[in-house]
Amino acid sequence: MGYRDQLHSCKRIVVKVGTSTLTYDNGEIHLGRIEKLTRVLSDLMNSGKEVVLVTSGAVQVGVKKLKLANRPTLIRDKQAAAAVGQSELMHIYSKFFGEYSHIVGQVLLTKDVIEDEHVRNNVVNTFEKLIEDRVIPIVNENDTVAIDEIENIVRFGDNDNLSAIVSVLIQADLLVILSDIDGFFDSDPTKNENSMLIKVIEKITPELEEFAGGSGTSVGTGGMVTKLTAAKRATVEGINVILANGKDPAILRDLINGKELGTLFLSQKQKVR
């Protein structure tokens, strides 16, 4: 049996989408892609899966909603854009998921979730109740309070690590990070045409960490470093992680059915529910 043959049996799945997946190159909202994403996730729910969506994009959506000429540079301006963008983003998700008869619930988190046991337990209980009620939790960092992501600190960058934290909190079986790159390469594919996609990573080594480059696009904040950090955080807790290209959200079905797409980071231990 191959490494990917077991993926179809994954029950609880966290899907993370970055800003670059949700927007066009010009920064405008990619409604067609978001609609397709909600359709695929709704279908996964209908098949009996439990789905949690971790989404970026609040600042960029706010920038377009406010008709700003450029992405803000001051923290308070970014946080204001995030406040506007987050409500707009949830409106879009709620509308599209509603078309497929699914209810969504907004969960805004800060890093306090993992630092305070009482808060962590409350968050876990909330997730469990939403999942039990077949509600799709839509998670983002609380950008109007937290400045980690907004300042582009590598630790949280563009919600990659937040998606890993959520995966660990709810004991997910699989984390899928959808990005604007086909997977993890042995060197930067935008600079080296001979770079090779690594299909399966059994263990994240210091050598692999050296391969990780910087951020790929101007609208996102999460580079390969944060994706590798997220994969490491999740895999050590018994969660398989896939990094794949999100330009066609239908790839989610293919990944769960075991097709060799993207990069699979193998769980480092048996997870006990």
C-alpha positions, 0 to 999 in steps of 0.5 A: 500500500502506498503512502497516499492510499490511506488518505481517502479514509481521513475523516477530519480535514483542515483546508488552508487557503492563502490570499493568492488562492482567493484573489487574482494577480491584480488583487481582485477577489477571485469569486469563481475560485471561491465558489468552486472551493465552497462547492468542493468542500460542501461535497466533502461534507456531504460524503461524511467528512468533517471540514474546517476552513482556515482562510487568509485574505481579509486585508486584501479583500478590505483593500478592494472593498475600501477602494484603496490604491495600494495595500496599507503599510501602517499596522493600524491601516492594515487592521482597519482593512482587515476589519472591513475585509473579514466581514466581506469575506464571511459574507462571500463564504456564507453566500456560497456555502448557503447555495449548497445548504451548508452553514458556516461559523466564524472563528477568529483566533490569536496565538493566546489559543495555544498559550492559555490552557483555559482559552484553548479548552474553550476553543476546542469545545467550540470547534467540537460543537460546530463540527458536531452540528455539521457547521463549517468553521471558517478560521482566520487570525483576529487581525484587528487584535493580533499583529503577528501576521500583519507584521509578516512575522515568520512564526504565523505568516499568512495563517500557515502555522495557524492552520497547523495549530487548528489541526492539532487542536481538533486532532485532524487527520489531514491538513491541506495547504493550498497555495500558488505553488505545486508543492515543495521543491528542492530549490526555488522553481521560479529561479531554477527551471531544473528544480524538482518537486518532492512528492513525499517527505518522510521527515523534515530535516535541516537540509530540507529547511535550507531549501525553503525560500521566501514569500512567492507573491506580493499579496500573501505573506506566507513563504515556503519557510512558514509552510515547512514550519506548519508541516513540521508542527502538524506532522509531529502531532500525528497529522498528515500534511499536503502542500498543493496548488489551489488554482483549481480547488477540485484538486482536493478530491484528487488529493483525498483519493490518493492521486500523486499531486503536491507534496505529502508530509508524512505523519511522524506518529500514530494519532490516538483519538 
